[in-house]
Amino acid sequence: MKIKKNDQVKILAGKDRGKTGKVLRVISAENKIVVEGVNIVKKHVKPRKEGESGQRIEIPGKADISNVMLVCPKCGKPTRVGYGVTEKNKFRICKQCKAEL
């Protein structure tokens, strides 16, 4: 996967198009991610204790990974991800400014 947890991403499609946010979770089996403050859904919660009332809470929902693009921390632009390889490791690079991500 080219996008990892704590990366900054920009939403390309859907009701939140144009927003940016931090990746909270990556679900690689489904090719989905959860982005902070994007794709907010309401969840109904039952009361757990006597006297407590039920409520609706807002949580960020899943978004398809194809609808987001990584934002380069150096140049600040949405960019495609490339890979560089050294003898010991493989690392991600920005396709626009060639900086290591």
N, C-alpha and C positions, 0 to 999 in steps of 0.2 A: 504494500500500500504506500502511496506517495504522500498521504496526509496522515499525520500522527497526532496524538493527544497534545494539547497546549499550543498547537499551531494556530496562527491567525488566518482566517479564511474569509472570502467574500462570496455571497450568495449570488448565483447567476440566473436562477429561475425560480418561479413560484411567487407566493404572496409577499415574501420578504426580500425580493430581488433588490440588490444594491447594498444591503446591510452587511456589516462585517461583525465577526465575533470569534471567540476562542473555542476551540474544539474541546468538549468535555469528555467525550467517549467515542471510540471507534468500534463499530460492530462489523468486523471483516467478513464474517460468514454471510451477512446480508448485504454487504457493500453499502452500509449506511453509517452516518455519523450523527452525533448530537452536538449542536452548536449553542453556546450560551446566548440567550435572548432572542433566538430565532425559532420560528415554527412553534409558537406557544400553543399548547393544548390545555383544555380544562379537564381535570380529573376529579371525580366525585369520591369523597372519603367518608366512610361511615364513622359514627361516634364510637370510640373505643371504651371510654369510661362512662359510668352513670352520671348524668347531668351535663355531659359534654354534648355539643351540638355537631351535626354533620356539616361538612363544608365542601366547597369547590376550590381546589388549588390549581394554580397555573404552573405547568412544567414545560420545559423545552422538549419537543417531539423529535423523532428521527427525520433526517433528510437524506436523500440519495447522494452518494459521494460524487456522482457525475454532475450534480448541480452546484458544486462549489469549486472555487479556485484558490489556491494557496497565495497568501500575500507575503511578498519578500520583506523581511525585516530591514534590509539595507536600503533598497530603492523605494519601498512602500507601494509597489504596484502589484496587481494580481499577475501571477506568472505561471508558466508551465514548469514542471519539475524535471530536471535531468539528473544524471548520476555521474559522479567521478569515482575513480578507483585508484587506490594506492596499493602497495604490497600487502598491507595488513587489513585495510578496511574499505568499505564502500560508503559514500556520503552523497547527500542531495545537494544540487546546485540550482541556482536561479538561471533560467534560460535567457533572461534579459540582461542582467548585470554580471552574470558569471560568479556571483558571491556564493559561498557555502552557506547552506541553510541549517 
